Amino acid sequence: MGSFAATIAGRRKRLETTLSDDFAAVRMMNATYDSIYSGETIKL
């Protein structure tokens, strides 16, 4: 979260990410689509 805030504030040029961050983002996007499709809340 600190890297994200620093990037938004302009103290960093690029967001620092890892493979686990990318995997978590994909899981979240898939859960979002599943929730929209099913109309139910998806818990991760």
MOZI-V241810 format. One record per helix or strand of 3 or more residues. SS is the DSSP state (hx for helix, st for strand). FROM is the first residue (numbers start at 1). TO is the last residue. If there is no record, write none. Layout:
ss=SS from=FROM to=TO
ss=SS from=FROM to=TO
This chain:
ss=hx from=2 to=9
ss=hx from=19 to=38
